[in-house]
Amino acid sequence: MTDCIDIDLVANAGVLVRGNGLGLLVDGMHDQDGHPFDRVGAGDMARMGRGEGIFARLDYLLFTHEHPDHFTPELVLDHLERRPVKGVFLPDAAHGSPDLERLIGVLERRSVPYWTMGLNPGQARTVTPEPGLTVTAVGTRHMGKQFQEVRNDCLLVTLGTMRLLFTGDADHVAAYYEEPLRDVPIDAAFVNPIFYHNPNGQAIIDDIFRPLEVVIYHMPSEARDPFHLAFTVKRAMQKYARPDMPVHVLAAASPHVSLCPPME
């Protein structure tokens, strides 16, 4: 079995992670509007339910926070009617919607393993659902002044020998990451365009995350980019390019990346 990990874009920050005989979906079930980012299409939701194509394995569902461009609890409920999962990682219901609370109730009644996070900034919690898979949640706050009360869990997924950090919409505040991630080897860090563009975000990438590779995700489509994030990312990559740290942009034009351990 290869140690390489396949990453496929589903929509926005939703990605399918395949490796070590498992399939993990991160922030990949959402269909609400009111934002400039793509929603998960009905076709992909149907393929998830049928286990077709890249969704042949869909073992764990993971969510960084409950925002409409990352997580729609009702879609998870619909999916569970069609196909079982091994476990679900969720935000804390105390800070969530009635739909999230209802989802947790269904998971409990069906005895589906689940773990609620929604951690305070700087806190960390590690779960090992099965051999070969470990998930460490690191508590942060959502970036943007209007969202500072929203908790966002960064998810460090260890799949086989590979460690992948999914930051969601985490703010670029070094204190959130210093203790839980200092000196933790990271193969790839997934960050959104604003995190990558911001000098504080770059300092966190360089001094704390220190990943072997960076993946920029949470990209809007070309037709829906009111904040000109594609241009922002292009300029930032020119400014911050490092030959020792490859950067991938996961977008509709380039929806797949394979991440492999370094050659010894």
Secondary structure as GFF3:
##gff-version 3
##sequence-region A 1 264
A	DSSP	beta_strand	5	11	.	.	.	ID=ss1
A	DSSP	beta_strand	14	19	.	.	.	ID=ss2
A	DSSP	beta_strand	22	26	.	.	.	ID=ss3
A	DSSP	alpha_helix	42	50	.	.	.	ID=ss4
A	DSSP	three_ten_helix	53	55	.	.	.	ID=ss5
A	DSSP	beta_strand	60	62	.	.	.	ID=ss6
A	DSSP	alpha_helix	73	82	.	.	.	ID=ss7
A	DSSP	beta_strand	87	90	.	.	.	ID=ss8
A	DSSP	three_ten_helix	93	95	.	.	.	ID=ss9
A	DSSP	alpha_helix	98	109	.	.	.	ID=ss10
A	DSSP	beta_strand	114	116	.	.	.	ID=ss11
A	DSSP	beta_strand	124	130	.	.	.	ID=ss12
A	DSSP	beta_strand	133	141	.	.	.	ID=ss13
A	DSSP	three_ten_helix	145	147	.	.	.	ID=ss14
A	DSSP	beta_strand	151	159	.	.	.	ID=ss15
A	DSSP	beta_strand	162	166	.	.	.	ID=ss16
A	DSSP	alpha_helix	174	181	.	.	.	ID=ss17
A	DSSP	beta_strand	188	191	.	.	.	ID=ss18
A	DSSP	alpha_helix	193	197	.	.	.	ID=ss19
A	DSSP	alpha_helix	199	204	.	.	.	ID=ss20
A	DSSP	pi_helix	205	209	.	.	.	ID=ss21
A	DSSP	beta_strand	213	216	.	.	.	ID=ss22
A	DSSP	alpha_helix	229	240	.	.	.	ID=ss23
A	DSSP	beta_strand	247	249	.	.	.	ID=ss24
A	DSSP	beta_strand	256	259	.	.	.	ID=ss25
###
